[in-house]
Amino acid sequence: MRTKRKISVTIDAELLKAVDDASKTYHMAKSHLAQEAFTLWLKKKTEQLMAKGYREMAEEDKEFAELSFEAQSEVVS
């Protein structure tokens, strides 16, 4: 059973030239270069989304900590 599937993409002529050159320089099939590019792009986007989520959680934690501190200050006073 084949695990790989074919796709078709349309790219600018300039990018195609760069891909052709890279394919020859690194002795890699264009499909392999494309697979690596897709993998890296998906990884980067996932990391960006995770970083955004962590920043949002940090902001929520900060707000909660400030509220808790205010409440504790009122109790102590």
ROTORTOR-829092 format. One record per residue: x, y, z of N, C-alpha, C in turn. Coordinates in steps of 0.2 Angstrom, whole numbers, padded with zeros to 4 digits, always signed. Layout:
N
XYZXYZXYZ...
This chain:
77
+0004-0006+0000+0000+0000+0000+0004+0006+0000+0003+0011-0004+0007+0017-0005+0004+0022+0001+0009+0025+0004+0008+0030+0009+0008+0037+0007+0011+0038+0001+0012+0044-0002+0007+0046-0007+0005+0052-0008+0000+0054-0013+0003+0060-0017+0000+0060-0023+0002+0065-0027-0002+0072-0026+0001+0077-0027-0003+0084-0027+0000+0088-0033-0004+0093-0034-0002+0098-0039-0001+0105-0036+0004+0108-0037+0004+0115-0035+0006+0120-0040+0004+0126-0040+0006+0131-0045+0010+0136-0041+0016+0137-0044+0021+0142-0041+0024+0147-0046+0026+0152-0044+0029+0157-0048+0036+0154-0052+0037+0157-0058+0043+0154-0062+0049+0155-0058+0050+0161-0054+0056+0162-0051+0057+0157-0045+0052+0155-0042+0052+0150-0036+0054+0144-0039+0051+0142-0045+0052+0136-0048+0059+0135-0050+0062+0140-0053+0069+0140-0054+0074+0139-0048+0072+0142-0042+0076+0141-0036+0075+0134-0034+0069+0131-0035+0068+0124-0033+0072+0120-0037+0072+0121-0044+0076+0117-0048+0083+0117-0046+0086+0123-0045+0093+0124-0043+0094+0120-0037+0090+0121-0032+0091+0118-0025+0091+0110-0026+0086+0108-0030+0086+0101-0032+0092+0098-0035+0095+0102-0039+0102+0099-0042+0107+0100-0037+0107+0106-0034+0113+0107-0029+0113+0102-0024+0107+0100-0021+0107+0096-0015+0106+0088-0017+0105+0087-0024+0104+0080-0026+0097+0077-0023+0092+0081-0023+0086+0079-0020+0080+0080-0025+0076+0076-0025+0070+0076-0029+0066+0082-0027+0062+0086-0032+0058+0091-0030+0053+0090-0025+0050+0084-0026+0045+0081-0021+0047+0081-0014+0054+0079-0013+0057+0079-0007+0058+0086-0004+0060+0090-0008+0061+0097-0006+0054+0100-0004+0049+0099-0008+0042+0101-0006+0040+0098+0001+0041+0092+0002+0039+0089+0008+0042+0092+0014+0049+0093+0013+0052+0096+0019+0050+0103+0020+0048+0107+0014+0046+0114+0015+0039+0114+0019+0035+0109+0017+0028+0109+0020+0029+0107+0027+0033+0102+0029+0034+0100+0036+0037+0106+0040+0042+0110+0037+0044+0115+0041+0039+0121+0042+0035+0122+0037+0030+0127+0037+0025+0125+0043+0023+0119+0043+0018+0117+0048+0021+0117+0055+0027+0115+0055+0030+0116+0062+0031+0123+0064+0033+0127+0060+0033+0134+0062+0026+0137+0064+0021+0136+0060+0015+0138+0062+0012+0135+0068+0013+0129+0070+0011+0126+0076+0015+0129+0082+0022+0130+0081+0025+0134+0086+0023+0141+0087+0021+0144+0082+0018+0151+0083+0012+0151+0087+0007+0146+0085+0001+0146+0089+0002+0144+0096+0007+0140+0097+0008+0138+0104+0011+0144+0108+0015+0147+0105+0018+0153+0108+0013+0158+0110+0008+0159+0105+0003+0164+0106-0002+0161+0112-0003+0155+0112-0007+0152+0118-0004+0153+0124+0003+0152+0125+0007+0153+0131+0007+0160+0133+0007+0165+0128+0007+0172+0130+0000+0174+0133-0005+0171+0130-0012+0172+0132-0013+0169+0139-0010+0163+0140-0011+0160+0147-0007+0164+0152-0001+0166+0150+0003+0170+0155-0001+0177+0157-0004+0180+0152-0008+0186+0154-0014+0184+0158-0017+0179+0157-0023+0177+0161-0020+0175+0168-0014+0172+0169-0012+0170+0175-0010+0176+0179-0007+0181+0176-0005+0188+0179-0011+0191+0181-0016+0192+0177-0022+0195+0180-0025+0191+0186-0025+0185+0186-0028+0181+0191-0024+0182+0198-0017+0182+0197-0013+0183+0202-0014+0190+0205-0015+0195+0201-0016+0202+0204-0023+0202+0207-0028+0199+0205-0034+0199+0208-0034+0195+0215-0030+0190+0215-0029+0186+0221-0025+0190+0226-0020+0194+0224-0016+0198+0228-0021+0203+0231-0025+0206+0227-0029+0211+0230-0034+0209+0235-0037+0203+0234-0042+0200+0238-0038+0198+0245-0032+0195+0245-0028+0194+0251-0026+0200+0255-0025+0205+0251-0023+0212+0254-0029+0214+0258-0035+0213+0255-0041+0216+0259-0043+0211+0265-0041+0205+0265-0043+0201+0270-0038+0202+0276-0032+0204+0274-0026+0205+0279-0028+0212+0282-0030+0217+0279-0031+0223+0281-0036+0224+0287
